[in-house]
Amino acid sequence: MASVPVDTTAFAVFDMRELDEAGFDAGLASAGDELAVVFFWGLDCFNCEIAKKAMLAKPDEIRALGLAWFHSDVYAHRGLGRRFMLHGVPTWFFFHRGKRLGRATGWHRLAQFEAAVKAAREKIGAGAGNREKKL
């Protein structure tokens, strides 16, 4: 049985860079000071396709989140699935300067994703506050 081709439209529209095990950390480092998000998905994952379609339905709102986007097929890069102890996809992990800040599992709606982004940004702010207190 042949696989359904992967719809890469969302990857292109949101300028998502692909990550594999070998280049994962360097790829995240390329985000610099931006909040980075990695979209972990899998081939033939129905819910991943639903998530991509939902994102494409609201491209301006997704872009307004100001994220550096990455993606990885965890079925092709199983080491990343193990590294992040993924039990299902789609899952998004948020990073800042290589530090993992949080995750969103499944696409429930844009508001939930926005809340996950906000929570990650608050952790960045809290970290900056902690650094300032130490100085």
N, C-alpha and C positions, 0 to 999 in steps of 0.2 A: 504494500500500500504506500503510495507516494505521499509525501508531506505537502501540506498547503504552503505555498511560498510565504515568507515573512513580509508583512506590510511594513516597510521602513519609512513611510511618510512622516510619522511623528518624529522619528529620529532626525530627519532632514529639517522639518519645520522648526524644531526647537534646538537645532544645532547640537544634538547629542553626540558626544564622542564615545566611540566604543572602547571598552576596557576589557583586558584579559588578565589572567593571573600575573604574568610577567610585567605588565606595564601598569598595574592598578595604582600603586602608590605614586609613581611618577606622573601618571595621568591626573590624579587628584591634586598633586602639587602644582600642576599647570593652572589650576583655578586661582592660585594666588590667595588673595584676601577675600575672594567671593565665597558666598555660601554655595557649596557644591552638593548636588544630589545625584545619586546613582540609581537608575531605574533597573532593577533586577527583573528579568523576564525569562520566559522559556518558549522554545519552539512548540507550536501546536497548543499553546496555553490560551484557552478561550477567554479567561478573565483578563489576560494581558492585552488581548485585542480589544476587548471592551474598554479597558482603561485608555488605550491609545486613541480610540474613537472619541471618548469623552473629552480627552485633552484637546484633540483637534477641533471639537465643537466650540471650544472657548480659547482660541489661541492668544488673544490679547490679554485675557486674565492670567493665563499661564506665563506668558512673557513678562507681565507686570510683577511677577514674584521675584524677578531679578536673580535667577539662579544660574550657576554654571552646570550644565546638564551633561551627564554621562549615562551610558547604558551597558548592560552585560547580559548575555544569554547564559544563564547559570547551568543549562543543560550542556552547553558546549564548554563551559569553564567551571566544571564541577568543584574545583578547588576553592573558588570564590563562594560557592554555596556552602561548603564546609566551613570556610573561614568565618563567615557571618552567620552560621548556624541557621540557614534558611530552611524553613519547613514548607514554604509555599511561595508562589509568585502570583501576581506582581507584588513586589516590595520595593520601597524607596528608602535609601539610607541617606542621611544628611551629614555632611562633613564640613569642617572649617579648619584650614591649615592641617589637614590630615587627621584631625581628631573627630571621631564619630560623635554626633550630637543627638541623634534620634532616628526614628524610622516611622514609616507609614506602611501599613500592610493592607493590601487590597485597595481598590478604588471604590469608595463609597459615594463620594461627591466632592466637588471642588472645595466646598467650605471646610470639609474635614482635612483635605490636603493643605489648604491655606493655614489651618490651625497648626498642623505639624510644622510647616515652614516658620510660622510665628514662634512656636516653642523652641525651635532650633536657633533662631535669631536671638531670642531672650537668653539662651545659654551662652551665646557669643558675648552679649552685653554683660552678663554676670561674670564671665571670665575676665573681661576687660576691667570690670570694677574690682575684682580680686587682685589683678596685677597692680592697679593704681594704689590700692591700700597697702601693698607690700613695699612700694617705693618710698 
